[in-house]
Amino acid sequence: MTAPAASTRPRIGTGFRLQWEPAQDCHVLLYPEGMVKLNGSAGEIMVRCDGARSIEAIVGELETAFNASGLAPEVLSFVEIAGRQHWLTWE
């Protein structure tokens, strides 16, 4: 898998399901062998990884939603790590 670029359109990997878990008060990533509890930042990124939005668009949405700037390096880093874990995939 190539490293993600700003134009990359990540989506949840095959075999994984993202959902909000009220009992955990966070987003979780479910897979046949278990569950990954995501922190707030990871959940906000993952929920936007629908295969339609580019990383650039995701960064823009996050910066607007949280009145922040300069999030691109952190988002790209997370997407790359999530890709290595197969949580996310892209072309």
Jmol script that loads the backbone (N, CA, C; Angstrom):
load data "model"
ATOM      1  N   MET A   1       0.850  -1.176   0.000  1.00  0.00           N
ATOM      2  CA  MET A   1       0.000   0.000   0.000  1.00  0.00           C
ATOM      3  C   MET A   1       0.895   1.238   0.000  1.00  0.00           C
ATOM      4  N   THR A   2       0.572   2.163  -0.886  1.00  0.00           N
ATOM      5  CA  THR A   2       1.356   3.393  -0.955  1.00  0.00           C
ATOM      6  C   THR A   2       1.001   4.315   0.200  1.00  0.00           C
ATOM      7  N   ALA A   3       1.928   5.171   0.548  1.00  0.00           N
ATOM      8  CA  ALA A   3       1.679   6.138   1.628  1.00  0.00           C
ATOM      9  C   ALA A   3       0.549   7.071   1.205  1.00  0.00           C
ATOM     10  N   PRO A   4      -0.282   7.482   2.142  1.00  0.00           N
ATOM     11  CA  PRO A   4      -1.393   8.359   1.785  1.00  0.00           C
ATOM     12  C   PRO A   4      -0.911   9.765   1.417  1.00  0.00           C
ATOM     13  N   ALA A   5      -1.615  10.373   0.490  1.00  0.00           N
ATOM     14  CA  ALA A   5      -1.374  11.764   0.094  1.00  0.00           C
ATOM     15  C   ALA A   5      -2.632  12.551   0.432  1.00  0.00           C
ATOM     16  N   ALA A   6      -2.570  13.863   0.306  1.00  0.00           N
ATOM     17  CA  ALA A   6      -3.729  14.707   0.622  1.00  0.00           C
ATOM     18  C   ALA A   6      -4.954  14.329  -0.215  1.00  0.00           C
ATOM     19  N   SER A   7      -4.714  13.816  -1.424  1.00  0.00           N
ATOM     20  CA  SER A   7      -5.829  13.451  -2.305  1.00  0.00           C
ATOM     21  C   SER A   7      -6.378  12.045  -2.051  1.00  0.00           C
ATOM     22  N   THR A   8      -5.711  11.274  -1.198  1.00  0.00           N
ATOM     23  CA  THR A   8      -6.136   9.914  -0.874  1.00  0.00           C
ATOM     24  C   THR A   8      -7.536   9.932  -0.268  1.00  0.00           C
ATOM     25  N   ARG A   9      -8.364   8.953  -0.650  1.00  0.00           N
ATOM     26  CA  ARG A   9      -9.729   8.832  -0.133  1.00  0.00           C
ATOM     27  C   ARG A   9      -9.836   7.536   0.672  1.00  0.00           C
ATOM     28  N   PRO A  10      -9.484   7.599   1.966  1.00  0.00           N
ATOM     29  CA  PRO A  10      -9.491   6.381   2.779  1.00  0.00           C
ATOM     30  C   PRO A  10     -10.902   5.911   3.131  1.00  0.00           C
ATOM     31  N   ARG A  11     -11.029   4.602   3.323  1.00  0.00           N
ATOM     32  CA  ARG A  11     -12.303   4.013   3.762  1.00  0.00           C
ATOM     33  C   ARG A  11     -11.988   2.903   4.761  1.00  0.00           C
ATOM     34  N   ILE A  12     -12.987   2.530   5.528  1.00  0.00           N
ATOM     35  CA  ILE A  12     -12.821   1.479   6.527  1.00  0.00           C
ATOM     36  C   ILE A  12     -12.429   0.180   5.823  1.00  0.00           C
ATOM     37  N   GLY A  13     -11.450  -0.515   6.369  1.00  0.00           N
ATOM     38  CA  GLY A  13     -10.947  -1.744   5.767  1.00  0.00           C
ATOM     39  C   GLY A  13     -11.956  -2.877   5.814  1.00  0.00           C
ATOM     40  N   THR A  14     -11.795  -3.810   4.906  1.00  0.00           N
ATOM     41  CA  THR A  14     -12.646  -4.994   4.843  1.00  0.00           C
ATOM     42  C   THR A  14     -12.557  -5.770   6.151  1.00  0.00           C
ATOM     43  N   GLY A  15     -13.705  -6.175   6.659  1.00  0.00           N
ATOM     44  CA  GLY A  15     -13.740  -6.952   7.888  1.00  0.00           C
ATOM     45  C   GLY A  15     -13.857  -6.112   9.148  1.00  0.00           C
ATOM     46  N   PHE A  16     -13.838  -4.799   9.004  1.00  0.00           N
ATOM     47  CA  PHE A  16     -13.961  -3.899  10.155  1.00  0.00           C
ATOM     48  C   PHE A  16     -15.272  -3.135  10.075  1.00  0.00           C
ATOM     49  N   ARG A  17     -15.804  -2.786  11.234  1.00  0.00           N
ATOM     50  CA  ARG A  17     -17.023  -1.957  11.295  1.00  0.00           C
ATOM     51  C   ARG A  17     -16.813  -0.903  12.369  1.00  0.00           C
ATOM     52  N   LEU A  18     -17.044   0.347  11.991  1.00  0.00           N
ATOM     53  CA  LEU A  18     -16.925   1.461  12.921  1.00  0.00           C
ATOM     54  C   LEU A  18     -18.299   1.774  13.480  1.00  0.00           C
ATOM     55  N   GLN A  19     -18.390   1.927  14.794  1.00  0.00           N
ATOM     56  CA  GLN A  19     -19.668   2.317  15.387  1.00  0.00           C
ATOM     57  C   GLN A  19     -19.426   3.066  16.690  1.00  0.00           C
ATOM     58  N   TRP A  20     -20.449   3.839  17.089  1.00  0.00           N
ATOM     59  CA  TRP A  20     -20.429   4.521  18.374  1.00  0.00           C
ATOM     60  C   TRP A  20     -20.870   3.517  19.427  1.00  0.00           C
ATOM     61  N   GLU A  21     -20.133   3.412  20.511  1.00  0.00           N
ATOM     62  CA  GLU A  21     -20.457   2.476  21.584  1.00  0.00           C
ATOM     63  C   GLU A  21     -20.803   3.279  22.829  1.00  0.00           C
ATOM     64  N   PRO A  22     -22.115   3.423  23.115  1.00  0.00           N
ATOM     65  CA  PRO A  22     -22.531   4.227  24.271  1.00  0.00           C
ATOM     66  C   PRO A  22     -21.912   3.758  25.589  1.00  0.00           C
ATOM     67  N   ALA A  23     -21.789   2.461  25.778  1.00  0.00           N
ATOM     68  CA  ALA A  23     -21.231   1.937  27.031  1.00  0.00           C
ATOM     69  C   ALA A  23     -19.775   2.367  27.209  1.00  0.00           C
ATOM     70  N   GLN A  24     -19.045   2.516  26.099  1.00  0.00           N
ATOM     71  CA  GLN A  24     -17.646   2.943  26.142  1.00  0.00           C
ATOM     72  C   GLN A  24     -17.517   4.462  26.018  1.00  0.00           C
ATOM     73  N   ASP A  25     -18.599   5.121  25.598  1.00  0.00           N
ATOM     74  CA  ASP A  25     -18.630   6.563  25.347  1.00  0.00           C
ATOM     75  C   ASP A  25     -17.564   6.969  24.325  1.00  0.00           C
ATOM     76  N   CYS A  26     -17.440   6.141  23.276  1.00  0.00           N
ATOM     77  CA  CYS A  26     -16.465   6.427  22.225  1.00  0.00           C
ATOM     78  C   CYS A  26     -16.798   5.604  20.986  1.00  0.00           C
ATOM     79  N   HIS A  27     -16.108   5.932  19.877  1.00  0.00           N
ATOM     80  CA  HIS A  27     -16.192   5.098  18.691  1.00  0.00           C
ATOM     81  C   HIS A  27     -15.318   3.874  18.896  1.00  0.00           C
ATOM     82  N   VAL A  28     -15.775   2.762  18.360  1.00  0.00           N
ATOM     83  CA  VAL A  28     -14.991   1.533  18.393  1.00  0.00           C
ATOM     84  C   VAL A  28     -14.934   0.954  16.992  1.00  0.00           C
ATOM     85  N   LEU A  29     -13.890   0.218  16.740  1.00  0.00           N
ATOM     86  CA  LEU A  29     -13.712  -0.478  15.478  1.00  0.00           C
ATOM     87  C   LEU A  29     -13.844  -1.961  15.787  1.00  0.00           C
ATOM     88  N   LEU A  30     -14.896  -2.569  15.255  1.00  0.00           N
ATOM     89  CA  LEU A  30     -15.163  -3.987  15.520  1.00  0.00           C
ATOM     90  C   LEU A  30     -14.606  -4.835  14.390  1.00  0.00           C
ATOM     91  N   TYR A  31     -14.098  -6.004  14.745  1.00  0.00           N
ATOM     92  CA  TYR A  31     -13.626  -6.983  13.763  1.00  0.00           C
ATOM     93  C   TYR A  31     -13.853  -8.362  14.371  1.00  0.00           C
ATOM     94  N   PRO A  32     -13.793  -9.421  13.574  1.00  0.00           N
ATOM     95  CA  PRO A  32     -14.171 -10.741  14.085  1.00  0.00           C
ATOM     96  C   PRO A  32     -13.442 -11.171  15.356  1.00  0.00           C
ATOM     97  N   GLU A  33     -12.189 -10.787  15.529  1.00  0.00           N
ATOM     98  CA  GLU A  33     -11.422 -11.223  16.689  1.00  0.00           C
ATOM     99  C   GLU A  33     -11.536 -10.296  17.889  1.00  0.00           C
ATOM    100  N   GLY A  34     -12.212  -9.152  17.733  1.00  0.00           N
ATOM    101  CA  GLY A  34     -12.281  -8.246  18.871  1.00  0.00           C
ATOM    102  C   GLY A  34     -12.738  -6.846  18.542  1.00  0.00           C
ATOM    103  N   MET A  35     -12.193  -5.893  19.313  1.00  0.00           N
ATOM    104  CA  MET A  35     -12.631  -4.512  19.220  1.00  0.00           C
ATOM    105  C   MET A  35     -11.454  -3.595  19.537  1.00  0.00           C
ATOM    106  N   VAL A  36     -11.387  -2.475  18.826  1.00  0.00           N
ATOM    107  CA  VAL A  36     -10.406  -1.435  19.105  1.00  0.00           C
ATOM    108  C   VAL A  36     -11.178  -0.223  19.607  1.00  0.00           C
ATOM    109  N   LYS A  37     -10.863   0.219  20.812  1.00  0.00           N
ATOM    110  CA  LYS A  37     -11.473   1.417  21.384  1.00  0.00           C
ATOM    111  C   LYS A  37     -10.664   2.615  20.893  1.00  0.00           C
ATOM    112  N   LEU A  38     -11.331   3.535  20.195  1.00  0.00           N
ATOM    113  CA  LEU A  38     -10.643   4.682  19.612  1.00  0.00           C
ATOM    114  C   LEU A  38     -10.738   5.898  20.525  1.00  0.00           C
ATOM    115  N   ASN A  39      -9.648   6.657  20.611  1.00  0.00           N
ATOM    116  CA  ASN A  39      -9.736   7.903  21.358  1.00  0.00           C
ATOM    117  C   ASN A  39     -10.541   8.914  20.536  1.00  0.00           C
ATOM    118  N   GLY A  40     -10.826  10.048  21.109  1.00  0.00           N
ATOM    119  CA  GLY A  40     -11.680  11.034  20.447  1.00  0.00           C
ATOM    120  C   GLY A  40     -11.176  11.472  19.090  1.00  0.00           C
ATOM    121  N   SER A  41      -9.891  11.766  18.992  1.00  0.00           N
ATOM    122  CA  SER A  41      -9.324  12.222  17.716  1.00  0.00           C
ATOM    123  C   SER A  41      -9.410  11.135  16.656  1.00  0.00           C
ATOM    124  N   ALA A  42      -9.039   9.920  17.019  1.00  0.00           N
ATOM    125  CA  ALA A  42      -9.086   8.805  16.066  1.00  0.00           C
ATOM    126  C   ALA A  42     -10.513   8.562  15.597  1.00  0.00           C
ATOM    127  N   GLY A  43     -11.465   8.615  16.519  1.00  0.00           N
ATOM    128  CA  GLY A  43     -12.865   8.422  16.154  1.00  0.00           C
ATOM    129  C   GLY A  43     -13.353   9.480  15.183  1.00  0.00           C
ATOM    130  N   GLU A  44     -12.973  10.738  15.434  1.00  0.00           N
ATOM    131  CA  GLU A  44     -13.389  11.837  14.545  1.00  0.00           C
ATOM    132  C   GLU A  44     -12.813  11.662  13.145  1.00  0.00           C
ATOM    133  N   ILE A  45     -11.581  11.188  13.057  1.00  0.00           N
ATOM    134  CA  ILE A  45     -10.984  10.944  11.741  1.00  0.00           C
ATOM    135  C   ILE A  45     -11.663   9.752  11.074  1.00  0.00           C
ATOM    136  N   MET A  46     -11.777   8.656  11.800  1.00  0.00           N
ATOM    137  CA  MET A  46     -12.319   7.420  11.210  1.00  0.00           C
ATOM    138  C   MET A  46     -13.750   7.592  10.704  1.00  0.00           C
ATOM    139  N   VAL A  47     -14.566   8.329  11.438  1.00  0.00           N
ATOM    140  CA  VAL A  47     -15.959   8.493  11.024  1.00  0.00           C
ATOM    141  C   VAL A  47     -16.060   9.231   9.684  1.00  0.00           C
ATOM    142  N   ARG A  48     -15.039   9.976   9.335  1.00  0.00           N
ATOM    143  CA  ARG A  48     -15.028  10.715   8.070  1.00  0.00           C
ATOM    144  C   ARG A  48     -14.386   9.929   6.926  1.00  0.00           C
ATOM    145  N   CYS A  49     -13.812   8.790   7.224  1.00  0.00           N
ATOM    146  CA  CYS A  49     -13.142   7.966   6.206  1.00  0.00           C
ATOM    147  C   CYS A  49     -14.173   7.067   5.523  1.00  0.00           C
ATOM    148  N   ASP A  50     -14.889   7.659   4.571  1.00  0.00           N
ATOM    149  CA  ASP A  50     -15.996   6.968   3.910  1.00  0.00           C
ATOM    150  C   ASP A  50     -15.696   6.597   2.464  1.00  0.00           C
ATOM    151  N   GLY A  51     -14.465   6.836   2.013  1.00  0.00           N
ATOM    152  CA  GLY A  51     -14.107   6.535   0.635  1.00  0.00           C
ATOM    153  C   GLY A  51     -14.486   7.626  -0.338  1.00  0.00           C
ATOM    154  N   ALA A  52     -15.284   8.597   0.098  1.00  0.00           N
ATOM    155  CA  ALA A  52     -15.695   9.710  -0.757  1.00  0.00           C
ATOM    156  C   ALA A  52     -14.872  10.963  -0.456  1.00  0.00           C
ATOM    157  N   ARG A  53     -14.538  11.160   0.812  1.00  0.00           N
ATOM    158  CA  ARG A  53     -13.779  12.343   1.216  1.00  0.00           C
ATOM    159  C   ARG A  53     -12.281  12.087   1.074  1.00  0.00           C
ATOM    160  N   SER A  54     -11.574  13.092   0.580  1.00  0.00           N
ATOM    161  CA  SER A  54     -10.109  13.025   0.546  1.00  0.00           C
ATOM    162  C   SER A  54      -9.579  13.392   1.927  1.00  0.00           C
ATOM    163  N   ILE A  55      -8.323  13.066   2.168  1.00  0.00           N
ATOM    164  CA  ILE A  55      -7.708  13.469   3.430  1.00  0.00           C
ATOM    165  C   ILE A  55      -7.742  14.983   3.555  1.00  0.00           C
ATOM    166  N   GLU A  56      -7.517  15.673   2.450  1.00  0.00           N
ATOM    167  CA  GLU A  56      -7.572  17.139   2.460  1.00  0.00           C
ATOM    168  C   GLU A  56      -8.941  17.626   2.931  1.00  0.00           C
ATOM    169  N   ALA A  57     -10.010  17.005   2.451  1.00  0.00           N
ATOM    170  CA  ALA A  57     -11.372  17.379   2.864  1.00  0.00           C
ATOM    171  C   ALA A  57     -11.608  17.036   4.331  1.00  0.00           C
ATOM    172  N   ILE A  58     -11.108  15.886   4.767  1.00  0.00           N
ATOM    173  CA  ILE A  58     -11.257  15.478   6.167  1.00  0.00           C
ATOM    174  C   ILE A  58     -10.560  16.489   7.076  1.00  0.00           C
ATOM    175  N   VAL A  59      -9.350  16.882   6.712  1.00  0.00           N
ATOM    176  CA  VAL A  59      -8.612  17.879   7.494  1.00  0.00           C
ATOM    177  C   VAL A  59      -9.412  19.173   7.565  1.00  0.00           C
ATOM    178  N   GLY A  60      -9.951  19.613   6.433  1.00  0.00           N
ATOM    179  CA  GLY A  60     -10.747  20.836   6.413  1.00  0.00           C
ATOM    180  C   GLY A  60     -11.962  20.758   7.324  1.00  0.00           C
ATOM    181  N   GLU A  61     -12.650  19.626   7.287  1.00  0.00           N
ATOM    182  CA  GLU A  61     -13.823  19.436   8.158  1.00  0.00           C
ATOM    183  C   GLU A  61     -13.425  19.465   9.628  1.00  0.00           C
ATOM    184  N   LEU A  62     -12.330  18.787   9.964  1.00  0.00           N
ATOM    185  CA  LEU A  62     -11.880  18.739  11.359  1.00  0.00           C
ATOM    186  C   LEU A  62     -11.439  20.118  11.838  1.00  0.00           C
ATOM    187  N   GLU A  63     -10.714  20.841  10.996  1.00  0.00           N
ATOM    188  CA  GLU A  63     -10.256  22.173  11.385  1.00  0.00           C
ATOM    189  C   GLU A  63     -11.437  23.111  11.604  1.00  0.00           C
ATOM    190  N   THR A  64     -12.472  22.985  10.781  1.00  0.00           N
ATOM    191  CA  THR A  64     -13.675  23.795  10.960  1.00  0.00           C
ATOM    192  C   THR A  64     -14.432  23.377  12.212  1.00  0.00           C
ATOM    193  N   ALA A  65     -14.644  22.074  12.370  1.00  0.00           N
ATOM    194  CA  ALA A  65     -15.434  21.560  13.493  1.00  0.00           C
ATOM    195  C   ALA A  65     -14.806  21.893  14.841  1.00  0.00           C
ATOM    196  N   PHE A  66     -13.478  21.909  14.894  1.00  0.00           N
ATOM    197  CA  PHE A  66     -12.794  22.091  16.173  1.00  0.00           C
ATOM    198  C   PHE A  66     -12.047  23.417  16.264  1.00  0.00           C
ATOM    199  N   ASN A  67     -12.326  24.319  15.305  1.00  0.00           N
ATOM    200  CA  ASN A  67     -11.709  25.648  15.301  1.00  0.00           C
ATOM    201  C   ASN A  67     -10.196  25.530  15.508  1.00  0.00           C
ATOM    202  N   ALA A  68      -9.580  24.706  14.673  1.00  0.00           N
ATOM    203  CA  ALA A  68      -8.145  24.433  14.772  1.00  0.00           C
ATOM    204  C   ALA A  68      -7.514  24.630  13.405  1.00  0.00           C
ATOM    205  N   SER A  69      -6.202  24.661  13.375  1.00  0.00           N
ATOM    206  CA  SER A  69      -5.488  24.727  12.103  1.00  0.00           C
ATOM    207  C   SER A  69      -4.233  23.877  12.209  1.00  0.00           C
ATOM    208  N   GLY A  70      -3.687  23.532  11.051  1.00  0.00           N
ATOM    209  CA  GLY A  70      -2.456  22.757  11.027  1.00  0.00           C
ATOM    210  C   GLY A  70      -2.610  21.291  11.389  1.00  0.00           C
ATOM    211  N   LEU A  71      -3.807  20.715  11.169  1.00  0.00           N
ATOM    212  CA  LEU A  71      -4.038  19.316  11.544  1.00  0.00           C
ATOM    213  C   LEU A  71      -3.560  18.299  10.501  1.00  0.00           C
ATOM    214  N   ALA A  72      -3.194  18.763   9.319  1.00  0.00           N
ATOM    215  CA  ALA A  72      -2.855  17.844   8.231  1.00  0.00           C
ATOM    216  C   ALA A  72      -1.764  16.834   8.604  1.00  0.00           C
ATOM    217  N   PRO A  73      -0.650  17.237   9.222  1.00  0.00           N
ATOM    218  CA  PRO A  73       0.381  16.236   9.530  1.00  0.00           C
ATOM    219  C   PRO A  73      -0.125  15.131  10.462  1.00  0.00           C
ATOM    220  N   GLU A  74      -0.918  15.500  11.468  1.00  0.00           N
ATOM    221  CA  GLU A  74      -1.432  14.500  12.410  1.00  0.00           C
ATOM    222  C   GLU A  74      -2.435  13.568  11.740  1.00  0.00           C
ATOM    223  N   VAL A  75      -3.302  14.125  10.887  1.00  0.00           N
ATOM    224  CA  VAL A  75      -4.297  13.295  10.196  1.00  0.00           C
ATOM    225  C   VAL A  75      -3.593  12.339   9.239  1.00  0.00           C
ATOM    226  N   LEU A  76      -2.641  12.839   8.472  1.00  0.00           N
ATOM    227  CA  LEU A  76      -1.897  11.972   7.552  1.00  0.00           C
ATOM    228  C   LEU A  76      -1.169  10.859   8.311  1.00  0.00           C
ATOM    229  N   SER A  77      -0.567  11.195   9.424  1.00  0.00           N
ATOM    230  CA  SER A  77       0.137  10.202  10.228  1.00  0.00           C
ATOM    231  C   SER A  77      -0.823   9.132  10.733  1.00  0.00           C
ATOM    232  N   PHE A  78      -1.981   9.558  11.243  1.00  0.00           N
ATOM    233  CA  PHE A  78      -2.954   8.578  11.733  1.00  0.00           C
ATOM    234  C   PHE A  78      -3.430   7.678  10.600  1.00  0.00           C
ATOM    235  N   VAL A  79      -3.755   8.259   9.441  1.00  0.00           N
ATOM    236  CA  VAL A  79      -4.244   7.462   8.310  1.00  0.00           C
ATOM    237  C   VAL A  79      -3.182   6.440   7.892  1.00  0.00           C
ATOM    238  N   GLU A  80      -1.920   6.854   7.879  1.00  0.00           N
ATOM    239  CA  GLU A  80      -0.853   5.924   7.513  1.00  0.00           C
ATOM    240  C   GLU A  80      -0.763   4.766   8.513  1.00  0.00           C
ATOM    241  N   ILE A  81      -0.812   5.074   9.806  1.00  0.00           N
ATOM    242  CA  ILE A  81      -0.771   4.028  10.835  1.00  0.00           C
ATOM    243  C   ILE A  81      -1.986   3.114  10.727  1.00  0.00           C
ATOM    244  N   ALA A  82      -3.176   3.711  10.555  1.00  0.00           N
ATOM    245  CA  ALA A  82      -4.410   2.920  10.430  1.00  0.00           C
ATOM    246  C   ALA A  82      -4.363   2.035   9.185  1.00  0.00           C
ATOM    247  N   GLY A  83      -3.721   2.501   8.137  1.00  0.00           N
ATOM    248  CA  GLY A  83      -3.548   1.689   6.934  1.00  0.00           C
ATOM    249  C   GLY A  83      -2.664   0.482   7.191  1.00  0.00           C
ATOM    250  N   ARG A  84      -1.586   0.686   7.942  1.00  0.00           N
ATOM    251  CA  ARG A  84      -0.702  -0.440   8.272  1.00  0.00           C
ATOM    252  C   ARG A  84      -1.424  -1.476   9.124  1.00  0.00           C
ATOM    253  N   GLN A  85      -2.384  -1.025   9.931  1.00  0.00           N
ATOM    254  CA  GLN A  85      -3.178  -1.929  10.770  1.00  0.00           C
ATOM    255  C   GLN A  85      -4.350  -2.547   9.996  1.00  0.00           C
ATOM    256  N   HIS A  86      -4.544  -2.104   8.744  1.00  0.00           N
ATOM    257  CA  HIS A  86      -5.639  -2.546   7.872  1.00  0.00           C
ATOM    258  C   HIS A  86      -7.001  -2.002   8.328  1.00  0.00           C
ATOM    259  N   TRP A  87      -6.989  -1.025   9.247  1.00  0.00           N
ATOM    260  CA  TRP A  87      -8.247  -0.405   9.667  1.00  0.00           C
ATOM    261  C   TRP A  87      -8.799   0.441   8.525  1.00  0.00           C
ATOM    262  N   LEU A  88      -7.887   1.037   7.734  1.00  0.00           N
ATOM    263  CA  LEU A  88      -8.259   1.847   6.588  1.00  0.00           C
ATOM    264  C   LEU A  88      -7.590   1.288   5.352  1.00  0.00           C
ATOM    265  N   THR A  89      -8.216   1.537   4.224  1.00  0.00           N
ATOM    266  CA  THR A  89      -7.647   1.134   2.940  1.00  0.00           C
ATOM    267  C   THR A  89      -7.914   2.243   1.929  1.00  0.00           C
ATOM    268  N   TRP A  90      -7.172   2.244   0.841  1.00  0.00           N
ATOM    269  CA  TRP A  90      -7.357   3.210  -0.242  1.00  0.00           C
ATOM    270  C   TRP A  90      -6.696   2.659  -1.483  1.00  0.00           C
ATOM    271  N   GLU A  91      -6.992   3.289  -2.605  1.00  0.00           N
ATOM    272  CA  GLU A  91      -6.439   2.836  -3.893  1.00  0.00           C
ATOM    273  C   GLU A  91      -4.995   3.277  -4.008  1.00  0.00           C
TER     274      GLU A  91
END
end "model"
wireframe off; spacefill off
backbone 0.3
color backbone group
